Every structure is written in structure tokens, then in C-alpha cells.
Amino acid sequence: MSGLFCFYMIVQKEISLKPMRKGFHNIDDIVLNELGELPKTAILNVFVKHTSAALMINENADPDVRRDINSLLEKMAPESAPFYHHTLEGPDDMPAHFKTAVFGNSINIPVSNYRLNMGTWQSLFFCEFRNYGGSRKIVLSLYY
């Protein structure tokens, strides 16, 4: 592969999300508005800078999917469980840390033909796991 040269450009932006209630919030429009026009081909990495919030790509058509995911999470990590050791930050904090560990802090999305290349029924969701999480920061990194 001699003679093959690759040049990469990285655009990075840190944004603050307004405080959101506990739950799953579609942030497609927020991300796209912050990035502006997308390149023809790229990879977008979205990273949340908190240990009690996460990101997911999931169903955007039927809200029952998010409701059911939340029900499953609440059964797996209920608030105020008697076996938690980390309780100084409130009854919702330790369950939030667990849920973040399950979901993760970062997602990569391909960009193709100037658009996020997700499935027909997919969207990017910000997952707020605290009852009062406050403003949250996410980092958008576009590699092309």
C-alpha cells in the first residue's frame, strides 16, 4: 500500500445540555444543530462527561421501548437498596452509576452522504439517571 496517504481532520465541540428530568431524551436535533453541516463521510463520537448519565442509540418511534427499558433498569438497580455502600450523594446516585456502567459514556455514529447514518427507527438518546442531575456536558468529536 505504498503511496497511500490519509489526512484526517477533527472538529471537537463541548456543549452543555440543559437540566433534564430522569429518563431518555432524544438529542438528535441538539447534536445536529451544534455541528452544522456534516461532511460527506466521517465518524461522530459523542461522549458524556458524567458518571451518572449515559448515551444510547435505540428505538425512536414507540415510547413504550424507553418506558420498558426504564422499568428493567429500575428492577436491576432500585433506589435506596439496603446493600449500597455509596449513599452520600442520595438514594438515586449509586443506581445512576450502575446504569451508566451498563450503557456507557460514549457512542460512535457513522456519517454518510452528509447525514448521520442510523437506521430508520434509531435516534441518539441522552440518558439521565439522576432525579436532579443538573446541566450535563457532552463532547462532540467529528473525525473526517
C-alpha positions in Angstrom: 0.0 0.0 0.0 2.8 2.4 -0.6 1.8 5.8 -1.8 -1.4 5.8 0.2 -1.8 9.0 2.2 -4.5 9.7 4.6 -5.2 13.1 6.1 -7.7 13.5 8.9 -9.5 16.5 10.3 -11.0 16.6 13.7 -13.6 19.0 14.8 -14.5 19.0 18.5 -17.1 20.9 20.5 -18.1 20.6 24.1 -21.7 21.6 24.8 -23.9 21.9 27.9 -27.3 20.2 27.9 -30.0 22.0 29.9 -31.1 20.1 33.0 -33.4 17.2 32.1 -35.7 15.1 34.1 -34.8 11.5 34.8 -35.3 9.4 31.6 -34.3 9.1 28.0 -34.1 12.2 25.8 -33.7 12.3 22.1 -30.8 14.7 21.3 -30.5 14.2 17.6 -31.6 17.8 16.8 -29.3 19.3 19.6 -26.3 17.4 18.2 -27.0 18.3 14.6 -27.7 22.0 15.4 -24.4 22.2 17.2 -22.4 20.5 14.4 -24.0 22.3 11.5 -23.3 20.9 8.0 -21.8 17.4 8.2 -19.1 16.2 5.8 -19.8 13.5 3.2 -18.0 10.8 5.2 -17.0 10.8 8.9 -17.3 9.3 12.3 -19.1 11.2 15.1 -18.1 10.3 18.6 -20.4 11.6 21.3 -19.1 11.4 24.9 -20.9 12.4 28.1 -18.6 13.8 30.9 -20.5 12.4 33.8 -20.6 9.1 35.8 -24.4 9.2 36.4 -25.6 9.8 32.9 -25.1 7.9 29.6 -25.9 7.6 25.9 -27.8 5.1 23.8 -29.0 4.5 20.3 -32.4 3.0 20.3 -36.0 3.0 19.0 -37.4 6.4 18.3 -40.9 5.6 17.1 -42.6 3.8 20.1 -42.0 5.5 23.5 -43.0 2.2 25.1 -39.5 0.9 24.3 -37.9 3.6 26.5 -40.6 3.0 29.2 -39.8 -0.7 29.2 -36.0 -0.1 29.3 -36.5 2.1 32.3 -38.7 -0.5 34.1 -36.0 -3.1 33.6 -33.3 -0.7 34.9 -35.4 0.2 38.0 -35.7 -3.6 38.8 -32.0 -4.1 38.3 -30.9 -1.1 40.3 -33.6 0.3 42.6 -33.1 3.5 44.6 -32.4 3.2 48.3 -31.4 -0.5 48.2 -30.1 -1.6 51.6 -27.0 -3.2 50.2 -25.5 0.1 48.7 -22.3 1.4 50.4 -22.1 4.6 48.3 -25.0 6.6 49.7 -23.6 10.1 50.4 -24.9 11.7 47.3 -28.5 10.5 47.7 -30.6 7.4 47.0 -30.5 7.8 43.2 -26.8 8.2 42.9 -25.5 4.6 43.2 -28.2 3.3 40.8 -27.2 6.0 38.4 -23.6 4.9 38.5 -24.5 1.3 37.8 -26.8 2.3 34.9 -24.0 4.4 33.3 -21.6 1.5 33.6 -24.2 -0.7 31.8 -24.9 1.8 29.0 -21.5 3.6 28.6 -20.3 7.2 28.2 -19.6 7.2 24.5 -21.1 6.3 21.2 -19.8 6.3 17.6 -22.1 7.1 14.7 -21.1 6.9 11.1 -21.7 9.9 8.9 -22.5 9.0 5.2 -23.7 11.3 2.5 -23.8 14.3 4.8 -26.1 12.6 7.3 -25.9 10.5 10.5 -26.1 7.0 9.2 -28.5 5.4 11.6 -31.4 3.0 11.0 -34.9 4.3 10.1 -36.2 4.0 13.7 -33.0 4.9 15.5 -32.1 8.0 17.4 -29.4 9.1 19.9 -30.7 9.4 23.4 -29.2 11.2 26.4 -29.9 9.0 29.5 -30.4 11.0 32.7 -30.3 8.6 35.6 -30.4 11.1 38.5 -33.6 12.7 39.7 -32.0 16.1 39.7 -28.8 15.7 37.6 -28.5 19.4 36.6 -26.8 20.6 33.5 -24.7 18.0 31.7 -21.7 18.3 29.4 -21.2 16.3 26.2 -18.3 16.3 23.8 -18.9 16.0 20.1 -15.8 14.9 18.1 -16.2 14.6 14.3 -13.4 12.7 12.6 -13.1 13.0 8.8 
